[in-house]
């Protein structure tokens, strides 16, 4: 078409402009050769016992590959396979190995990283126990072994109670799975969480032990919604991070020579944390006490949009003894309570003292 207009006497630049083509498009002439390139070789050099390179058929190389891939321990990818063949005396590079393995469908499936479901909200405000759980790992130096020990902790975000902990020099996927099997058995099942219309959320960071496909499948099989915090956003795992600050202050004061001494210290720490230490966000109740009071409907919850939930004990704190149980009320104290707080306090006490099902947090 361009040649036709140019033959009529029109200026080339005007024709190129009208037809929206470049000079390159007009002058380029295809040679019709295509991309032939060099044909792949049908042989591969093998160094024999005398150190001489001799060509062998690629069919033999393919059989060598299949024999290697037959063993699960040596089911290599193409790069490792090329080195394995070189160890067998072949002069071959990874590009040729890739081409041959692809041709005969010997390539391994690409190792795809398991997909992660990231936290939707920076902070969470659960409305009851066991709705949102967080887990994380903290390190502690053990001098005798000159090695760090790993402390795995799982905490309930509503009651702040530590549901499970373990310390070891090595924590792998099986240890994480064991932890959650214990939590399911001791907490989720007795509390009948799976029967309630509640989505139980598990929050953790991107530690490889938590992101392993086996662990993700375990949570799915048990109807637990695992979510991952975004990188560099510790506030998304804020409850366990806050707990680690408390744990860190306890550990920083001591030097641990053995794992046993560390474990003994942690055993005492976790007991004090769950049963004795007062938590400001729980209206200055220990986690176990708070959970007990919650089950007896003695906790008032005040929700504020985009702010931490406020909790208030419905009865005076002085009615609680050091072990989290209610004190006996004498007639004199009963009269005083009526004057100070009205008869509703006595009604609440009578409800709390009525027989009730033992909750799983007693474990």
C-alpha positions in Angstrom: 0.0 0.0 0.0 2.8 2.4 0.9 4.7 1.6 -2.3 1.5 2.3 -4.3 1.1 5.8 -2.9 4.8 6.6 -3.2 4.6 5.4 -6.8 1.9 8.0 -7.4 4.4 10.7 -6.4 3.5 11.3 -2.8 6.3 12.2 -0.3 7.4 9.1 1.7 7.2 10.9 5.1 3.6 12.0 4.3 2.7 8.4 3.3 4.3 7.0 6.5 2.3 9.5 8.5 -1.0 8.7 6.8 -0.5 4.9 7.2 1.0 5.2 10.7 4.1 3.1 9.9 7.8 3.8 10.5 10.6 3.8 8.1 11.8 0.6 9.6 8.5 -1.1 8.8 8.7 0.0 5.2 12.3 -0.9 4.5 12.6 -4.1 6.5 12.7 -7.3 4.3 12.2 -10.6 6.1 14.8 -13.2 5.0 12.5 -16.0 5.8 15.3 -18.0 7.6 13.6 -18.3 11.0 15.5 -19.0 14.2 17.2 -22.2 13.3 20.1 -22.2 15.8 22.3 -25.3 16.5 20.6 -28.6 16.8 20.8 -30.2 20.2 23.5 -32.9 20.4 22.4 -36.5 20.5 25.4 -37.6 22.6 27.1 -36.6 25.8 30.8 -37.0 26.7 31.6 -39.6 29.4 35.1 -39.8 31.0 36.1 -43.5 31.0 38.5 -45.3 33.4 41.5 -44.1 31.4 40.4 -40.5 31.7 39.4 -40.3 28.1 36.2 -38.4 27.1 34.0 -40.8 25.0 30.6 -39.9 23.6 27.6 -41.9 24.8 24.0 -41.7 23.7 21.6 -39.3 25.4 19.3 -42.3 25.9 21.9 -43.7 28.4 22.0 -40.4 30.2 18.2 -40.4 30.5 18.3 -43.9 32.0 20.9 -42.7 34.5 18.6 -39.8 35.4 15.7 -42.2 35.9 17.7 -44.5 38.2 18.7 -41.5 40.3 15.2 -40.2 40.5 13.8 -43.6 41.5 15.2 -43.2 45.0 13.2 -40.6 47.0 16.3 -39.4 48.7 17.9 -38.5 45.4 14.9 -37.1 43.6 16.9 -34.1 42.5 16.0 -31.0 40.6 17.8 -30.3 37.4 20.7 -28.4 39.0 21.5 -31.1 41.6 21.0 -33.7 38.8 23.6 -32.0 36.6 26.1 -32.2 39.5 25.2 -35.9 40.2 25.8 -36.7 36.6 29.1 -34.9 36.6 30.1 -37.0 39.6 29.4 -40.0 37.5 31.9 -38.7 34.9 29.6 -36.9 32.4 30.7 -33.6 30.9 27.3 -31.9 31.0 25.9 -28.6 32.2 22.6 -27.7 33.9 21.1 -26.2 30.7 21.3 -29.5 28.8 20.1 -31.4 31.9 17.1 -29.1 32.1 16.2 -29.5 28.5 16.5 -33.3 28.6 14.5 -33.6 31.8 11.8 -31.3 30.5 11.6 -33.4 27.3 11.1 -36.6 29.2 8.9 -35.0 31.9 11.4 -35.7 34.6 11.4 -32.3 36.2 10.1 -32.1 39.8 7.0 -30.1 40.5 7.9 -26.6 41.4 8.0 -26.2 45.2 5.3 -23.6 45.7 5.3 -21.8 49.0 2.1 -22.4 50.9 -0.3 -19.5 50.6 -0.7 -17.4 53.7 -3.8 -15.6 54.9 -2.7 -12.3 56.5 -4.3 -10.5 59.4 -7.1 -8.3 58.2 -7.1 -6.0 61.3 -4.1 -4.5 63.1 -5.7 -5.2 66.4 -8.4 -7.6 67.5 -11.0 -7.3 70.2 -12.4 -10.7 71.0 -15.8 -10.9 72.8 -15.0 -14.1 74.8 -12.4 -16.6 75.8 -10.7 -18.8 73.1 -11.9 -16.7 70.2 -8.5 -15.3 69.3 -5.2 -17.0 70.2 -1.7 -15.9 69.6 1.6 -17.8 69.5 5.2 -16.9 69.3 8.7 -18.0 70.1 11.2 -16.3 72.4 15.0 -17.1 72.7 17.0 -17.4 75.9 20.7 -18.1 76.2 21.8 -21.2 78.0 25.5 -20.9 79.0 26.4 -24.5 79.5 25.6 -25.4 75.9 26.5 -21.9 74.6 23.3 -22.1 72.7 19.9 -20.4 72.6 16.8 -22.2 73.9 13.4 -21.7 72.3 10.3 -20.9 74.3 7.0 -21.4 72.6 4.0 -19.8 74.2 0.3 -19.7 73.2 -1.9 -17.1 74.8 -5.6 -16.4 74.9 -6.1 -12.8 73.9 -9.3 -12.3 75.8 -8.3 -13.7 79.3 -4.5 -13.2 78.7 -4.1 -16.7 80.0 -1.1 -18.8 78.8 -2.7 -22.0 77.5 0.5 -23.8 76.6 4.2 -23.4 76.8 7.3 -25.5 76.1 11.1 -24.8 76.1 13.7 -26.8 74.1 16.9 -26.3 72.2 15.0 -27.2 69.0 11.3 -26.5 68.2 10.1 -28.0 65.0 6.8 -28.4 63.2 5.9 -31.5 65.3 6.3 -29.5 68.5 4.0 -26.8 67.2 1.5 -29.5 66.2 1.7 -31.2 69.6 1.1 -27.8 71.3 -2.2 -27.3 69.5 -3.3 -30.9 70.0 -3.0 -30.2 73.7 -4.9 -26.9 73.4 -7.7 -28.6 71.5 -7.9 -31.4 74.0 -7.7 -29.3 77.2 -9.5 -26.1 76.1 -11.4 -26.1 72.8 -13.2 -29.4 73.3 -14.2 -28.9 77.0 -15.3 -25.4 76.2 -17.2 -26.8 73.2 -15.9 -24.0 70.9 -16.4 -26.0 67.7 -20.1 -26.3 68.4 -20.5 -22.5 68.8 -20.9 -20.3 65.8 -17.5 -18.7 66.4 -14.5 -18.5 64.1 -11.5 -19.3 66.2 -8.6 -17.2 64.9 -4.9 -18.2 65.4 -2.4 -15.3 65.0 1.3 -15.8 64.5 4.2 -14.2 62.7 5.9 -15.6 59.5 8.1 -18.1 61.3 8.8 -21.0 59.0 7.6 -23.4 61.7 4.2 -21.7 61.7 4.0 -21.2 58.0 4.8 -24.9 57.2 2.2 -26.5 54.9 1.7 -29.3 57.5 0.8 -26.8 60.2 -1.5 -24.8 57.9 -3.3 -28.0 56.9 -3.5 -29.1 60.6 -5.4 -25.8 61.4 -7.7 -26.2 58.4 -8.5 -29.8 59.4 -9.4 -28.7 62.9 -11.5 -25.7 61.7 -9.1 -23.1 63.1 -8.5 -19.9 61.1 -4.8 -19.2 61.0 -3.7 -15.7 60.0 -0.2 -14.3 59.6 0.9 -10.9 60.8 2.4 -8.5 58.2 6.1 -8.1 58.3 7.3 -5.4 60.7 3.9 -5.0 62.4 4.3 -6.5 65.9 1.1 -4.7 67.0 -0.9 -7.3 65.0 0.4 -9.9 67.5 0.3 -7.4 70.3 -0.9 -9.6 73.2 1.9 -12.1 72.9 4.4 -9.3 72.3 3.3 -7.6 75.5 3.5 -10.9 77.3 7.1 -11.4 76.0 8.0 -8.1 77.5 6.9 -9.4 80.9 8.7 -12.6 80.4 11.8 -10.8 79.2 12.0 -8.8 82.4 11.8 -12.0 84.4 14.5 -13.8 82.3 16.9 -10.8 82.1 17.5 -10.9 85.9 19.1 -14.4 85.8 21.7 -16.5 84.1 20.7 -20.0 83.1 23.5 -22.6 83.0 21.3 -25.5 82.0 18.0 -26.1 80.2 16.6 -27.7 83.3 17.3 -24.5 85.4 15.5 -22.5 82.7 12.6 -24.8 82.6 12.3 -24.7 86.4 12.3 -20.9 86.3 9.7 -20.8 83.6 7.4 -23.3 85.4 7.3 -20.9 88.4 6.9 -17.8 86.1 4.0 -19.2 84.2 2.2 -20.3 87.3 2.6 -16.8 88.9 1.5 -15.2 85.6 -1.7 -17.2 85.3 -2.7 -17.4 88.9 -1.3 -14.4 90.8 0.0 -11.5 88.7 -2.6 -8.8 88.3 -3.3 -7.6 84.8 -4.3 -4.0 84.4 -6.4 -4.6 81.2 -8.4 -7.2 83.2 -9.5 -4.7 85.9 -6.4 -5.9 87.9 -7.3 -9.6 88.0 -5.1 -12.5 87.3 -6.0 -14.4 84.1 -7.3 -17.5 85.9 -9.4 -15.3 88.2 -10.7 -13.2 85.4 -11.8 -16.3 83.5 -13.6 -17.7 86.5 -15.4 -14.4 87.1 -16.3 -14.2 83.4 -17.9 -17.7 83.5 -19.9 -16.6 86.6 -21.1 -13.4 84.8 -19.3 -11.2 87.2 -17.4 -9.3 84.6 -18.9 -6.3 82.8 -17.5 -5.6 79.3 -17.6 -2.2 77.8 -16.7 -2.0 74.1 -15.3 1.2 72.6 -14.9 1.4 68.8 -11.3 0.9 67.7 -10.1 0.9 71.3 -9.3 -2.0 73.7 -12.3 -3.4 75.5 -12.7 -2.3 79.1 -13.5 -4.8 81.8 -15.0 -4.2 85.2 -15.5 -6.6 88.1 -19.2 -6.3 89.1 -18.4 -6.9 92.8 -15.8 -5.2 95.0 -12.3 -6.5 94.7 -12.1 -7.0 98.4 -14.6 -9.9 98.1 -12.0 -11.9 96.3 -9.4 -13.8 98.2 -5.8 -14.2 97.0 -6.6 -17.5 95.3 -9.3 -15.9 93.2 -12.3 -17.3 95.2 -15.0 -15.3 96.9 -14.7 -14.6 100.6 -17.3 -15.7 103.1 -19.8 -12.9 103.8 -20.8 -12.4 107.4 -24.0 -10.7 108.4 -22.0 -7.6 109.3 -20.3 -7.5 106.0 -23.6 -8.3 104.2 -25.1 -5.2 105.9 -22.1 -3.1 104.9 -22.3 -4.3 101.2 -26.0 -3.4 101.0 -25.2 0.1 102.3 -22.3 0.6 99.9 -23.4 -1.2 96.7 -27.0 -2.1 97.2 -28.6 -5.6 97.3 -27.5 -6.4 93.7 -24.1 -7.3 95.0 -25.5 -10.1 97.2 -27.6 -11.3 94.2 -24.4 -11.6 92.2 -22.6 -13.5 95.0 -25.4 -16.0 95.3 -25.2 -16.7 91.5 -21.5 -17.1 91.7 -21.7 -19.6 94.6 -24.2 -21.8 92.8 -23.0 -25.1 91.4 -21.5 -24.7 88.0 -19.5 -26.7 85.4 -15.8 -26.6 85.9 -14.3 -24.6 83.1 -11.2 -25.7 81.1 -9.0 -22.9 82.5 -8.8 -24.9 85.7 -6.5 -27.4 83.9 
